[in-house]
Amino acid sequence: MTSRRSFLKSALVAGVALGLAGPAAADELATLKDKGVLRIAMSGAYPPFNFVDDSNQVVGFDPAIGAEIGKRMGLKVEIVTTAWDGIIGGLLANKYDAIVGSMSITDERKQVVDFVGPYYRMRRGIFVAKDSKIATLDDLKSATLGATLGETHEQWAREAGYKVRTYKGLPELLMELEHGRVDAIVNDDIPVLLAIRSQDAPVRQLEVELPGVADEAGIAIRKGNPELHKAMQDALDAMQADGTYLAIAQKWVGGDIR
């Protein structure tokens, strides 16, 4: 897996080459209104935020939020699933119109995209098998740490000097941890804690302080679209104000995560 830093450098170069990293020639809201469709992207491998159910439908908190925003904008929503490590590049290449996929807002990403939101908050967590002897961050120095390809957690783990093995998403991470192919995994804490509870998984969270790693998830759109940004932000604000957001959050993650 490439690190998030090297990927973003590649995305920035690609964006400049395509003329997409700077201001757009015209705001895209009018075009979307004409088409009547808002294409939103996510990995489809991040339950309960976005995943493929038994009916082969992409469901979860992110699709529900995206669908509600589209509805309030008068647009039908189409979901595109794609590998996480190339998701910003796909946005810059016009393969979809927005990323509603639990993407952390970072200064590095702001160089190439604009963010609507934040629409929820999360915190980094490190998880190990219940019977693991790992108890501190120092113990991880001799361990193999699993992370999702292209996430900010991967970049953090590499910069911290840990041995990192990368995977496509959370289900694979948990499977690798439970089978002992990695010693620990790093991920946003909410989906892992929910997975542990629902599956009665033999996994526990490492009780360590990780200062400065509280994240905010935003909806990424191409730069130079203030009208589209305002329309999406207005829709998000309205659904948070009238209780719709809370109902969606309670259904998929069990409570308010703003």
QUINORKA-V357695 format. One record per run of one state. SS is the DSSP state (H for helix, E for strand, L for the rest). FROM is the first residue (numbers start at 1). TO is the last residue. If there is no record, write none. Layout:
ss | from | to
SS | FROM | TO
SS | FROM | TO
//
This chain:
ss | from | to
L | 1 | 3
H | 4 | 18
L | 19 | 28
H | 29 | 35
L | 36 | 36
E | 37 | 42
L | 43 | 44
E | 45 | 46
L | 47 | 49
E | 50 | 52
L | 53 | 57
E | 58 | 59
L | 60 | 60
H | 61 | 72
L | 73 | 75
E | 76 | 81
L | 82 | 83
H | 84 | 92
L | 93 | 97
E | 98 | 104
L | 105 | 106
H | 107 | 110
L | 111 | 112
E | 113 | 129
L | 130 | 137
H | 138 | 142
L | 143 | 143
E | 144 | 148
L | 149 | 151
H | 152 | 159
L | 160 | 162
E | 163 | 167
L | 168 | 169
H | 170 | 178
L | 179 | 183
E | 184 | 188
H | 189 | 199
L | 200 | 202
E | 203 | 205
L | 206 | 213
E | 214 | 222
L | 223 | 225
H | 226 | 241
L | 242 | 243
H | 244 | 253
L | 254 | 258
//
